[in-house]
Amino acid sequence: MATGALPFRGESSGVIFNAILERQPVPAVRLNPDLPPKLEDIINRALEKDRDLRYQHTSDIRAELKRLKRDTDSGRISSTRSQVVQELTAEPATRPVAVAQPSSGIARMRNIALAVCGTLLAAALAAYHFWPRSNTPSGPAKITQISQWNKPIVVSQLILCNGALCRG
């Protein structure tokens, strides 16, 4: 945001990763001479290779940027780019976030694919619901005896005696 350029460039992600790990970034003042030197110090500390020398918490960076904004607004540090500092110190909820938008061709293809899937799902549900089903049994019913007791049970004559069935 402050320089309008990426700190590391390369033809492939491997080249960029190597540059991040091995090379120093182009100084921010070189890319944008209007930047205050203190902002360049903050950027350099954020891009520091040694993790112990980098900012340990985002609150540390925020405090430094607020201090820089205060000094710039009070006139202690002259800069024509105070808007850059204001953007950097904006509240996270109010800061504009760049969201990658899919290209119109990809978005259109996605919408077409969703419409086709929805149509196929609706057709499958309709076919399941309205497809004629056979309600008639496939053959005559067959009764199978599952017990070997040949005497009929007369319910009216059975009486419960002390938890056991008794003949009454």
C-alpha positions in Angstrom: 0.0 0.0 0.0 2.7 2.4 0.9 4.8 1.8 -2.2 2.4 0.5 -4.8 4.7 -2.5 -5.5 5.3 -5.9 -4.0 8.5 -6.3 -2.0 9.6 -9.4 -3.8 9.0 -10.3 -7.5 9.7 -13.4 -9.6 8.6 -15.5 -12.5 7.2 -18.3 -10.3 6.3 -18.9 -6.7 9.5 -20.8 -6.1 11.6 -17.7 -7.2 9.4 -15.5 -5.0 9.8 -17.8 -2.0 13.6 -17.9 -2.6 13.7 -14.0 -2.7 11.7 -13.8 0.5 14.1 -16.1 2.3 17.4 -15.0 0.8 17.2 -11.4 -0.4 16.5 -8.0 1.1 13.5 -6.2 -0.2 13.8 -3.0 -2.3 13.9 0.0 0.1 10.4 1.5 0.3 11.8 5.1 0.0 13.4 4.1 -3.3 10.0 3.0 -4.7 8.2 6.0 -3.1 10.4 8.9 -2.2 7.5 10.7 -0.4 7.4 8.2 2.4 8.6 9.3 5.9 11.8 7.5 7.0 10.0 6.3 10.1 7.5 4.4 8.0 10.3 2.8 6.1 11.8 1.7 9.4 8.4 0.1 10.4 8.2 -1.7 7.0 11.7 -3.0 7.2 11.2 -4.3 10.7 8.0 -6.1 9.6 10.0 -7.7 6.7 13.0 -8.6 8.9 14.4 -12.0 8.1 15.3 -12.8 11.8 12.0 -13.6 13.6 13.3 -12.3 16.9 13.9 -8.9 15.4 10.5 -8.7 13.7 7.3 -7.4 15.4 6.0 -10.1 17.7 2.4 -8.9 17.8 0.2 -6.9 15.5 -0.5 -4.6 18.4 3.2 -3.6 18.3 2.9 -2.6 14.6 -0.4 -0.8 15.3 1.2 1.2 18.1 4.2 2.2 15.9 1.8 3.3 13.1 -0.3 5.3 15.5 2.8 7.0 16.9 3.9 7.8 13.4 0.4 9.2 12.5 0.4 11.3 15.6 3.9 12.7 14.8 2.9 13.3 11.2 -0.3 15.1 12.0 1.4 17.3 14.6 4.0 18.3 12.1 7.0 16.6 13.7 7.5 14.5 10.6 6.8 16.1 7.3 5.2 13.9 4.7 2.9 14.5 1.8 1.7 10.9 2.2 0.0 11.0 5.5 -3.0 9.3 3.9 -0.8 6.2 3.6 -0.3 6.2 7.3 -4.0 6.8 8.0 -4.9 3.8 5.8 -2.3 1.7 7.6 -3.6 2.7 11.1 -7.3 2.4 10.2 -9.4 0.1 12.4 -9.5 -3.5 11.0 -13.3 -3.4 10.7 -13.2 -0.2 8.6 -10.1 -0.8 6.6 -11.0 -1.7 3.0 -10.1 -5.3 2.1 -9.3 -6.4 -1.4 -11.3 -9.4 -2.2 -10.4 -11.5 -5.2 -13.3 -11.5 -7.6 -13.6 -14.4 -10.0 -13.5 -13.4 -13.6 -16.8 -13.0 -15.4 -16.2 -16.1 -17.5 -15.5 -18.3 -14.4 -18.5 -16.8 -12.5 -20.8 -17.4 -15.5 -19.6 -21.1 -15.9 -20.1 -21.6 -12.1 -23.7 -20.2 -12.3 -24.5 -22.4 -15.3 -23.1 -25.5 -13.5 -25.2 -24.7 -10.5 -28.4 -24.2 -12.6 -27.8 -27.6 -14.3 -27.2 -29.4 -11.0 -30.4 -27.8 -9.6 -32.4 -28.8 -12.6 -31.1 -32.4 -12.4 -31.9 -32.6 -8.7 -35.4 -31.3 -9.3 -36.0 -33.8 -12.1 -34.7 -36.7 -10.0 -37.1 -35.7 -7.1 -40.0 -35.4 -9.4 -39.3 -38.8 -11.0 -39.1 -40.5 -7.6 -42.3 -38.9 -6.5 -44.4 -39.5 -9.6 -43.0 -42.8 -10.9 -45.7 -45.4 -10.9 -45.3 -48.0 -8.2 -46.9 -51.4 -8.0 -49.4 -51.7 -5.1 -50.5 -55.2 -5.8 -48.8 -58.1 -4.0 -46.6 -60.2 -6.2 -48.4 -63.5 -5.4 -50.8 -65.2 -3.0 -50.1 -64.7 0.6 -48.6 -67.7 2.4 -49.2 -68.4 6.1 -46.4 -70.2 7.9 -46.8 -71.8 11.3 -44.1 -70.6 13.7 -45.1 -72.5 16.8 -45.7 -76.2 17.6 -48.6 -75.8 20.0 -51.6 -77.2 18.4 -54.1 -76.3 21.2 -56.1 -73.1 20.6 -55.6 -70.3 23.2 -58.8 -69.2 24.8 -58.1 -65.7 26.1 -61.1 -65.6 28.3 -60.0 -68.6 30.3 -56.5 -67.5 31.1 -56.1 -65.9 34.5 -52.9 -64.5 36.1 -52.1 -66.2 39.3 -49.1 -64.9 41.4 -47.3 -63.8 38.2 -47.9 -67.1 36.4 -50.7 -68.1 34.0 -53.3 -70.3 35.5 -56.4 -72.1 34.1 -59.5 -70.6 35.4 
